[in-house]
Amino acid sequence: MDHPLQAWRDTLGDLGVLGLVREAPAAPVPPAVPERRAQAQAAPIVTPVPPRQGPPAYVPPTAPGACPSAEVVAGCGSLETLQQAVSGCLACPLGGGRIKLVFGEGDPQARLLFVGEGPGRDEDLQGRPFVGKAGELLDKMIGALGLKREQTYITNVVMCRPPDNRVPAPEEARACLGYLRRKLELIQPAVIVTLGATPLRELLGVSEGITRVRGQWRRLQVGDREIPVMPTFHPAYVLRQYTQDVRRAVWEDLQAAKAWLDRPDGPTAGR
């Protein structure tokens, strides 16, 4: 006789039950994540961006005449020899982009000297300072004082045109400053008129805005002399802001410079 349990097992088998112990249910399968959603949930891959680097530092060439030394400049006994010494100057990046070097021009013994910022397009083409629209206005200013352009001396802080007529960078101005100071030593003007903020900043270290300091006398030590300096607006600024107030301010500044020249007790009245 079969065992009762055997009969029970056969009965359960007929009912489709394969074992006495029910198997544990399988773990639920998570629903599929849409492709776009899966991509959104994935951690983004960040590629490091290298820091932006500026242009490499300018290295002046070592060719003869490319960077006249202070000793060479100091040894120049005239404007002509100084101009020859600096004619091939490449001491700053501006030299490589110039068409012509703009040294300066006028009376080598001028009592009135004008210092601007730097050459523009017309000056770069002709190799002469202040020959564009701003130069035409400067000529009229000089004429209104009863002088001719040839009786003055006109130069700039830098002798090569900055790209897009921008303000010369500090290192560019420093490269030319020794040449400018040697010009002042050779000419020995009685009065210097600075045109705009750049010559005032580079020659005298005055960083205030030109609207604050124009018309106020300054002093510049050149060799063993102190030269009075009259700051005023640049003619290019006057052309942009051609108002009665601006024109009157420049005229007052130039009249003050001329009055100093005409002093009977001036240091160079007999020149």
C-alpha positions, 0 to 999 in steps of 0.5 A, spaced: 500 500 500 502 506 498 504 511 503 499 516 504 503 522 503 505 519 496 498 519 494 498 527 497 504 528 493 501 525 487 494 529 487 498 536 488 502 534 482 496 533 478 493 540 480 500 543 478 503 544 484 510 542 483 513 542 491 511 543 498 515 549 499 513 555 495 519 558 491 520 566 493 517 571 488 523 574 483 525 581 485 521 586 481 524 589 475 524 596 475 520 600 469 525 602 463 527 609 464 526 613 457 533 614 453 532 622 454 531 621 462 537 616 463 541 621 459 539 627 464 540 623 470 547 621 468 552 625 471 555 630 466 562 629 463 566 636 465 572 637 460 577 641 464 578 648 460 585 650 460 586 658 463 586 663 457 593 665 456 595 672 454 600 674 448 607 672 450 611 677 453 615 681 448 622 680 447 626 686 444 631 684 439 638 684 440 641 687 433 645 693 433 640 699 434 634 696 436 634 698 443 639 704 444 642 704 451 641 709 456 649 711 455 648 712 447 642 716 448 645 720 453 651 721 449 647 724 443 649 732 443 643 734 438 636 732 436 639 730 429 644 725 433 638 722 437 634 721 432 639 717 428 640 713 434 633 711 435 631 711 428 631 703 428 628 702 435 624 696 437 624 696 444 617 695 445 612 692 440 610 698 437 616 699 433 614 692 429 608 695 426 610 702 424 610 705 417 615 711 420 618 713 426 615 720 428 621 723 432 618 730 433 619 737 429 620 744 430 625 749 433 631 745 436 631 751 441 624 752 442 621 756 448 614 753 448 614 745 447 608 741 446 607 733 448 602 729 445 600 722 446 602 718 440 602 718 432 595 717 429 594 714 422 596 721 418 602 721 422 605 714 421 604 715 414 608 722 414 613 721 419 611 728 422 607 729 429 600 732 429 599 733 421 591 730 421 585 734 424 588 734 431 594 737 428 590 743 424 587 745 430 593 745 434 596 749 428 590 754 429 591 754 437 599 756 436 597 761 431 592 765 436 598 766 440 601 770 435 606 764 434 608 759 428 608 752 428 616 752 426 617 757 432 615 751 437 617 744 438 612 738 437 613 731 440 609 725 443 610 720 449 611 715 444 614 715 437 610 709 434 603 709 432 599 704 437 594 700 434 587 703 433 590 709 436 589 706 443 592 709 449 600 707 449 601 701 454 605 703 460 611 699 458 611 702 451 611 709 454 617 707 459 621 704 452 620 711 449 620 716 456 628 716 456 628 719 449 623 724 450 627 726 456 633 727 452 629 731 447 627 736 453 634 736 456 637 738 449 631 743 447 631 746 454 624 749 453 621 755 458 614 752 458 612 745 456 604 744 454 602 737 455 596 735 451 591 730 454 592 725 460 598 721 457 604 725 457 602 728 464 601 721 467 608 719 464 612 725 465 610 727 471 606 721 474 600 725 475 594 720 474 588 724 476 583 726 470 585 731 465 579 735 467 581 736 474 588 738 473 588 742 466 590 749 467 594 748 474 601 749 473 606 743 475 613 742 475 618 737 471 625 736 473 629 736 467 637 735 469 638 741 473 632 745 471 625 745 473 621 746 467 613 749 468 608 745 465 601 747 463 596 741 462 591 742 457 586 738 453 588 734 447 586 737 440 583 731 439 578 731 445 577 738 443 574 736 436 570 731 439 567 735 445 567 742 441 563 746 446 564 753 448 566 751 455 572 746 452 574 751 447 575 757 452 578 752 457 584 750 452 585 758 450 585 760 457 591 754 458 595 756 452 594 764 454 597 762 461 603 758 458 604 764 453 604 769 459 609 765 462 614 766 456 613 773 456 615 774 463 621 779 463 624 776 468 623 769 465 629 764 465 630 764 458 627 771 456 633 773 452 633 767 448 
